[in-house]
Amino acid sequence: MIERWWWKIILAAALAVPALLLRLGGVAVPPLAAAVVYGGAVVASAFLMCWGAEAVQHDVSASLATAILALIAILPEYAVDLYFAYAAGTHHAYARYAAANMTGSNRLLLGLGWPLMLFLLLAWGRRTGTPVRSLDIRPSRRVELAYLGLASLYALSFPLRRGIHWADGLVLIGIYGLYAWRLAKEEHREPELLGVAARLGALRWWRRRLVLTLLFLWSALVVVLAAKPFANALVDGGRALGLDEFLLVQWVAPLATEAPEFLVAALLALRGAADTSLGILLSSKVNHWTLLVGCLPLAHLVGGGAASLPFDARQVEEFWLTSAQTLLGLALLAKLSLRKWEALALAALFLAQFPFPDPGTRTVLAGIYGAVALGLLWVHRRELPALGRALWRGGPMALPSAFGPGAWPAPRSSDGSRPPGPGSG
C-alpha cells in the first residue's frame, strides 16, 4: 500500500498530465480554458519543486539548493525569451520582444516579488502571533548580492552600446558559472525538514537522489511545455481587450513565466521561511542578469541573426530603468534586511511606471532609482567590502536550513528582538 504522503506527490504530478496531453497533441483550446489547464500544471509543479528543493539539502548546501530551485523555476522564462531572441534572427521585429520580456520579468521580480514576500511574511506573523518588522536574510546571501552587483555593473554597457554582443553573452555565462562554483563551496549541514520534504529526505541516499532527480526532471518538463501556451493564453486574452502588444509581452507573459518561482517563494514566506523565500527571487534575479541575458545574443546568432542583439530607443530606456532598479535593490539589501517602508517604496516606484507610459517618465524613474541607490550605497558603505569578499572567499557557512524549524534568521519583532518560532532554533 502506498503511504499517504506519496499520494500528495502523485496528485501534484497527475495535475500536470492534461496540460502535457494538450501540448504534445497540438490541441487548441480557448484562451480561458488554456490559462486554467496550463496554469494548474505550473502551480502543481511549483509544489513538486518546493518539496524537492527542501529535501535536496541533504546532499548540497542550502544556498546551492535554492539556486537549483531558482534555475528550474525560471525555465518558462528561458523558453519564452529565447524563442523571441531566436526568431529575431530572421524576423527582426522579435528583437524588441526579447528585450521587453527580459526587462519586464526582471522588474517584476524586484518591484513586485520582493515586497510581496515581506507582506506574506507579515501575514504569517499575524497568523502565528509573531510580530514582524522586517524580512531578514542570512549573511551567506551576500554571494547572490555580490554576483548580482558584478553582472549589473557589466550590463550598464549594453544600453550605451545599444545591444548585446555574443561575446558579452559568454562573459555573463562565465559569471554565472563562478556564482554556481562559489555556492558549491559552502559548507553542508543536515537540514531540519517538515512534511513531504522530511519524508523524501528520510529515504536512503540512492533512493532519495533518484526520486529527487525524477521530480526535478518532471517539473522542468512541465514548466517548459506549459510556459508558452500559458503565456499565449494570457496574451491572447489581453489582445482581445485591445491592449498594447509590446506591453503584453513585457508584463502579461512574464506574469505567467515567473509564476513557478513566485508560487514557491510565496509558499515558503507563508511558512515563515523569510530567508529562503527572498533567496529564491534573489537567485532568480542573478539567473536573469547572467545566464538568461547571456543566452539571448547566442540564441539570436543561432537563429541567423547578427553577432549582436540590437536595441532600439525604447529598449535602451527599458534597460536603463531595469538596471537602475537593480542597483536600488542591491543598495537596500546591502544591510541584509528589507523593512516595511522600503518594500512599500519598491512597490510604489514599480507601479508608478504604468499610469505614465511615455519615454520621459521612464527616464525620470531611472534617475530616481539611481539617485536613491547611490545615496543608500553611501549610507551602507561599510557593508560593501563584505560584498566584495563574497565574490571569491569561501569558508565555513554552517547555517541551519531556512526550510524547517531551525531556520535563521528569524523575522524581527516590533521591539527588534528575534521571537521563538520557525525562524529561530
Buried (B, 14 or more C-beta within 10 A) or exposed (E): EEEEBBEBBEEBBEBBEBBBEBBEEEEEBEBEEBBBBBBBBBBBBBBBBBBBBBBBBBBBBBBBBBBBBBBBBBBBBBBBBBBBBBBBBEBEEBBBBBBBBBBBBBBBBBBBBBBBBBBBBBEBBEEBEBBBBBBBBBEBBBBBBBBBBBBBEBBBEBBEEBBBBBEBBEEBBEBBEBBBEBBBBBEBBEBBBBBBBBBBBEBEEEEBBEBBEBBBEBBBBBBBBBBBBBBBBBBBBBBEEEBEEBBBBBBBBBBBBBBBBBBBBBBBBBBBBBBBBBBBBBBBBBBBBBBBBBBBBBBBBBBEBBEBBBBEEBBBBBBBBBBBBBBBBBBBBBBBBBBBEBBEBBBEBBEBBEEEEEEEBBEBBBEBBBEBBEEBBEEBEEBBEBBEEBBEEEEEBEBBBBBBBBBBBBBBBEEEEBBEBBBBE
